[in-house]
Amino acid sequence: MNRAVFLDRDGTLIVEKNYLHKVAEVEIFPGTGAALKKLQAASFKLIIVTNQAGIGRGYYTLADAENVNRHLAAELARAGVHFTKTYIAPEAPDAPSYGRKPKPQFLFDARDEFGLSRRVSWWATS
């Protein structure tokens, strides 16, 4: 039975900053790597689900958000952490969206893609 922890990025893994899109501004919360490593050791897949309204509002690009995500993943990889996947909802809050939280669509997508059991998976958000 596959299980996962779905993690919000901003305010959960890293310090919340309005419309974060610069790698230099990423601040990972202390202890994040160690905590995620323990979840991995307990056989949880780690999946990031993040709303990035700044893309839809034209403040930054999808490439900017992906650069931040790659940087976050690389920094946490130093602690032995591996993310299974990152899902990004780039739409502004008032725009139609496929997976913008609180919609559960990305959770369903991950369930189907990775054979996850929702009964033994968790959601962590700020």
MOGIHU-V929584 format. One record per backbone hydrogen bond with DSSP energy under -0.5 kcal/mol. NH is the residue of the N-H (numbers start at 1). CO is the residue of the C=O. If there is no record, write none. Layout:
# MOGIHU-V929584
nh->{NH:NH}
co->{CO:CO}
This chain:
# MOGIHU-V929584
nh->{2:3:5:6:7:7:8:11:12:13:14:15:20:25:26:29:32:35:36:37:38:39:40:41:42:43:44:45:47:47:48:49:50:52:55:56:56:57:58:59:60:65:66:67:68:69:70:71:72:73:74:75:76:77:78:78:79:80:81:84:85:87:89:90:95:103:107:108:109:110:111:112:113:114:115:116:117:118:120:121:122:124}
co->{115:43:45:122:5:47:124:14:9:9:9:27:17:22:23:13:29:31:32:33:34:35:36:37:38:40:39:3:5:45:85:7:87:89:52:52:90:53:55:54:54:61:62:63:64:65:66:67:68:69:70:71:72:73:74:75:76:77:76:46:46:48:50:88:92:100:104:104:105:106:107:108:109:110:111:111:2:116:117:118:4:6}
